[in-house]
Amino acid sequence: MLRWLIVLFLALMLISWLTPLLQRMGFGRLPGDFRFRLGGRDWNVPLASTLLLSLLASLIAKWV
């Protein structure tokens, strides 16, 4: 279980580091990505971007 927590932590760190780069490339602003303000905070739910990145990762994994 500790191994999964470490992997999850590292994945979240990687995502947080790559977020500015991905936003400059247009991810997070696709149709299907939701952005709203609730309780004084901005919330971002990138559904379409997640599906697109998942498809890209699966294609790369299939070819490798």
Z-matrix of the N, CA and C atoms (Angstrom, degrees):
N
C 1 1.445
C 2 1.524 1 110.34
N 3 1.309 2 117.51 1 -36.76
C 4 1.453 3 120.96 2 179.48
C 5 1.527 4 110.92 3 -63.22
N 6 1.314 5 116.45 4 -36.37
C 7 1.467 6 120.39 5 178.69
C 8 1.532 7 110.60 6 -62.05
N 9 1.339 8 117.62 7 -41.32
C 10 1.461 9 121.01 8 179.22
C 11 1.521 10 111.63 9 -66.48
N 12 1.316 11 116.99 10 -36.37
C 13 1.460 12 120.00 11 177.57
C 14 1.527 13 111.19 12 -66.02
N 15 1.316 14 116.44 13 -38.72
C 16 1.464 15 120.36 14 177.89
C 17 1.522 16 110.34 15 -66.57
N 18 1.327 17 117.65 16 -43.27
C 19 1.468 18 121.45 17 178.34
C 20 1.522 19 110.36 18 -62.91
N 21 1.322 20 117.66 19 -43.07
C 22 1.461 21 121.70 20 178.40
C 23 1.526 22 110.95 21 -62.46
N 24 1.321 23 116.98 22 -43.45
C 25 1.458 24 121.18 23 178.62
C 26 1.523 25 111.14 24 -62.55
N 27 1.324 26 117.55 25 -44.76
C 28 1.462 27 120.95 26 179.52
C 29 1.529 28 111.73 27 -65.39
N 30 1.326 29 116.71 28 -38.59
C 31 1.465 30 120.19 29 177.90
C 32 1.527 31 111.13 30 -64.66
N 33 1.317 32 117.12 31 -41.52
C 34 1.461 33 120.10 32 177.87
C 35 1.516 34 111.99 33 -66.21
N 36 1.317 35 117.27 34 -36.87
C 37 1.460 36 120.76 35 176.60
C 38 1.535 37 110.70 36 -65.18
N 39 1.318 38 116.42 37 -43.13
C 40 1.461 39 120.61 38 179.07
C 41 1.528 40 110.60 39 -62.73
N 42 1.316 41 116.74 40 -43.63
C 43 1.460 42 120.58 41 178.97
C 44 1.519 43 110.94 42 -63.03
N 45 1.321 44 117.03 43 -42.09
C 46 1.463 45 119.16 44 -179.35
C 47 1.528 46 111.37 45 -67.21
N 48 1.323 47 118.37 46 -31.75
C 49 1.464 48 121.00 47 177.30
C 50 1.522 49 111.51 48 -73.88
N 51 1.326 50 117.49 49 -33.90
C 52 1.459 51 121.21 50 -177.21
C 53 1.521 52 113.91 51 -86.91
N 54 1.318 53 118.16 52 -11.34
C 55 1.461 54 121.36 53 -177.02
C 56 1.524 55 113.32 54 -56.86
N 57 1.332 56 120.98 55 -47.75
C 58 1.475 57 118.51 56 178.94
C 59 1.526 58 113.26 57 -60.84
N 60 1.325 59 117.41 58 -39.19
C 61 1.461 60 120.82 59 178.12
C 62 1.524 61 111.09 60 -64.65
N 63 1.320 62 116.66 61 -44.52
C 64 1.457 63 120.60 62 -179.66
C 65 1.525 64 111.54 63 -66.11
N 66 1.331 65 117.99 64 -35.90
C 67 1.458 66 120.43 65 178.38
C 68 1.523 67 110.93 66 -67.08
N 69 1.340 68 118.28 67 -36.09
C 70 1.463 69 120.57 68 176.12
C 71 1.519 70 111.45 69 -65.90
N 72 1.335 71 117.20 70 -27.83
C 73 1.460 72 121.26 71 178.86
C 74 1.529 73 111.99 72 -83.55
N 75 1.337 74 118.25 73 -6.20
C 76 1.459 75 121.01 74 176.92
C 77 1.516 76 114.83 75 108.29
N 78 1.317 77 117.67 76 -7.49
C 79 1.462 78 119.63 77 177.82
C 80 1.520 79 109.13 78 -71.72
N 81 1.311 80 117.06 79 141.33
C 82 1.460 81 121.48 80 -176.99
C 83 1.512 82 112.18 81 96.79
N 84 1.325 83 116.98 82 -9.34
C 85 1.454 84 121.59 83 178.35
C 86 1.519 85 111.40 84 -124.93
N 87 1.311 86 117.26 85 18.88
C 88 1.454 87 121.45 86 178.56
C 89 1.527 88 110.29 87 -79.13
N 90 1.344 89 117.71 88 157.31
C 91 1.464 90 118.58 89 172.58
C 92 1.535 91 108.93 90 -61.90
N 93 1.293 92 117.37 91 128.58
C 94 1.456 93 121.57 92 -175.84
C 95 1.513 94 112.62 93 106.36
N 96 1.328 95 117.21 94 -7.58
C 97 1.464 96 122.25 95 173.53
C 98 1.525 97 107.25 96 -95.04
N 99 1.309 98 116.19 97 125.19
C 100 1.460 99 120.98 98 -175.01
C 101 1.516 100 110.38 99 -102.77
N 102 1.311 101 115.49 100 136.32
C 103 1.460 102 122.63 101 178.37
C 104 1.531 103 106.52 102 -134.80
N 105 1.328 104 116.10 103 125.47
C 106 1.454 105 119.25 104 179.48
C 107 1.518 106 110.20 105 -149.08
N 108 1.334 107 115.48 106 163.63
C 109 1.455 108 122.37 107 -179.94
C 110 1.523 109 107.92 108 -111.29
N 111 1.329 110 115.79 109 126.95
C 112 1.453 111 121.50 110 -178.94
C 113 1.519 112 108.22 111 -142.99
N 114 1.320 113 116.41 112 123.03
C 115 1.453 114 120.67 113 177.98
C 116 1.517 115 113.27 114 66.51
N 117 1.323 116 117.75 115 29.77
C 118 1.452 117 120.91 116 179.36
C 119 1.515 118 114.70 117 81.54
N 120 1.324 119 117.58 118 4.69
C 121 1.471 120 121.42 119 178.56
C 122 1.508 121 109.77 120 -118.17
N 123 1.319 122 115.68 121 148.71
C 124 1.458 123 120.93 122 173.90
C 125 1.517 124 108.70 123 -88.95
N 126 1.325 125 116.23 124 128.63
C 127 1.458 126 121.97 125 179.45
C 128 1.517 127 108.27 126 -114.04
N 129 1.308 128 116.15 127 138.16
C 130 1.452 129 122.62 128 -179.09
C 131 1.525 130 108.41 129 -125.70
N 132 1.343 131 116.40 130 124.71
C 133 1.467 132 121.75 131 177.64
C 134 1.525 133 107.02 132 -121.59
N 135 1.336 134 117.87 133 93.35
C 136 1.465 135 121.15 134 -173.89
C 137 1.534 136 112.94 135 -86.46
N 138 1.317 137 117.76 136 74.15
C 139 1.464 138 120.78 137 -177.30
C 140 1.532 139 111.83 138 -68.43
N 141 1.313 140 117.74 139 -50.36
C 142 1.467 141 120.51 140 -177.80
C 143 1.530 142 110.97 141 -66.57
N 144 1.317 143 117.16 142 -39.82
C 145 1.467 144 119.89 143 179.36
C 146 1.523 145 110.78 144 -64.89
N 147 1.320 146 117.30 145 -38.60
C 148 1.458 147 121.02 146 178.51
C 149 1.517 148 111.13 147 -64.31
N 150 1.326 149 116.79 148 -43.21
C 151 1.466 150 119.90 149 177.94
C 152 1.526 151 111.59 150 -63.65
N 153 1.326 152 116.93 151 -41.59
C 154 1.455 153 120.73 152 179.78
C 155 1.526 154 111.55 153 -65.47
N 156 1.330 155 117.70 154 -44.28
C 157 1.462 156 120.71 155 178.62
C 158 1.529 157 111.58 156 -66.96
N 159 1.324 158 117.30 157 -34.88
C 160 1.460 159 121.06 158 177.22
C 161 1.524 160 110.76 159 -66.49
N 162 1.313 161 116.86 160 -41.07
C 163 1.459 162 120.82 161 177.02
C 164 1.518 163 110.49 162 -63.92
N 165 1.310 164 117.03 163 -43.13
C 166 1.462 165 121.02 164 178.44
C 167 1.531 166 111.42 165 -63.24
N 168 1.324 167 117.25 166 -42.63
C 169 1.463 168 120.65 167 178.43
C 170 1.528 169 111.81 168 -65.07
N 171 1.321 170 117.28 169 -38.66
C 172 1.459 171 119.21 170 179.75
C 173 1.528 172 111.49 171 -70.02
N 174 1.330 173 117.84 172 -34.32
C 175 1.460 174 120.09 173 176.29
C 176 1.520 175 111.20 174 -67.57
N 177 1.314 176 116.86 175 -40.66
C 178 1.465 177 120.51 176 177.18
C 179 1.528 178 110.27 177 -64.24
N 180 1.326 179 117.11 178 -42.15
C 181 1.468 180 120.66 179 179.59
C 182 1.527 181 111.36 180 -65.86
N 183 1.319 182 116.52 181 -33.73
C 184 1.454 183 119.39 182 179.59
C 185 1.526 184 111.18 183 -69.31
N 186 1.311 185 117.77 184 -37.79
C 187 1.464 186 121.49 185 -178.64
C 188 1.526 187 112.38 186 -79.12
N 189 1.315 188 117.57 187 -22.30
C 190 1.476 189 120.54 188 -179.50
C 191 1.477 190 108.09 189 -92.58
